[in-house]
Amino acid sequence: MKVLIVNTSDNKGGAAIAAKRIHSSLIILGVESKMLVLQKSTNISSIIQYDSIITKKSIWLRYISDFIWKLIRYLKKRMHLITNVLPGNIISTNGRYAISSYVNAKCFDVVHLQWINGGFIDIKDVKNFKKPIVWTLHDANAFTGGCHIFYDCNNYITDCSNCKYILNFKDKTKLFLLMKEEEIKHWNLHVVCTSRWMYEAVKKSRLLRDKPIYLIPNPINLKIFKPIDQNSAKLLLNLDKDTTYILFGANNAIDDKNKGFYLLLEALELLEQHLKNYKVLVFGFGTKTIKGANLNDKIHYLGELEGDISLVCAYNSATVTIVPSISENSPNIVLESFACGTPVVGFRIGGLPDMIDHLENGFLAEPYCSSDLAKGILWIVENSDDKMSSKARDKSIKTNDEKLIGEQYIDLYNRILSQ
């Protein structure tokens, strides 16, 4: 079986990491899998950079596309729009010229789309793929008029009009949705959701509710992400062995409002009189100081961690991992933390209830309630033991082992091909 995984990047962002792990899980099980990306930063031979399959003319068109997207991101930042709501797959100028011809020439059995935004693929070209398409959704952009996170909005069920999140495209979101609808209806498409929350949203969506929809969690390599001695992990990261560490991390961890760092700060303020000798480990790129906060002495910045070993050490150094996000689908940080045996505290939102078993391997706080988040952190710190750590690890083994997930995808491919 020949499968092509398609994702904008091979290493940048949670979707890229999840896509690469799906790719690896297929290879382990003997599938001839290739991964096509626009931005390649690894040296993995089975991952193909887009530039290597296109003509010089198309390379220039890609540069133009990249410039357009950089300009949009700059304007978005200047206008202080809510993060992660750039319209995707609408104004791409490069993918249409090579990807369908590459897909068809290489005779792949299945094309498996992941996160294909950032001007990578023009959706008008996808209908030219002569093979079935599987699309794993890492956010909501596939079924909205532009946003990646729909928060409390249900307009994706009808027509995405009067968008309250994409302010600079407010009057265009309905048009974007209709454009997507016109293209997607021609696709031989099978949709995969990685959480029940996303699954339920897709079933209601105007764009995808008539397509076959499946539920398959994201995978994790349990041979890499595993429990190790906490003191050894702290030593490798130059951390104090007697300090209790609370872990928080994300891309643009502090500045991305959706990641909820400000809610964690509010919770920590409430915990000042209860927690002694603790620090918050923060990893990810972005801001290194908190303006106007009196907790900077409690923050230890690890920066952008390079490689899985550093991540494993971070999870194993921590007593608890915090995910205070406003909206989440299936965050890698929970999978990685559990695989390392570290409990997780997060809000009862999105896909987190699928992952966190309340008072078993973590704590589900009432949405956006800082005091309940504080309660959860304190509960884990006071009750965390080997039993809770084992339950966290067991959850990963039962639901997210990469071979288990790879087998589920192979079964899906075979069912599709048999039709």
Buried (B, 14 or more C-beta within 10 A) or exposed (E): BEBBBBBBBBBBBBBBBBBBBBBBBBBBBEBEBBBBBBBBEEEBEEBBBBBEBBEEEBBEBBEEBBEBBEEBEEEBEEEEBBBBBBBBBBEBBBBBBBBBEBBBEBEBBBBBBBBBBBBBBBBBBBBEBEBBBBBBBBBBBBBBBBBBBBBEBEBBBEBBEEBEBBEBBBEBBBBBBBBBBEBBEEBBBBBBBBBBBBBEBBEEBBBBBEBBBBBBBBBBBBEBBBBBEBEEBBBBBEBEEEBBBBBBBBBBBBBBBBBBBBBBBBBBBBBEEEBEEBBBBBBBBBBEEBEEBEBEEBBBBBEEBEEEEBBBBBBBBBBBBBBBBBBBBBBBBBBBBBBBBBBBBBBBBBBBBBBBBEBBBBBBBBBBBBEBBBBBBBBBBEEBEEEBBEBBBBBBEEBBBBEBBBBBBBEBBEEBEEE
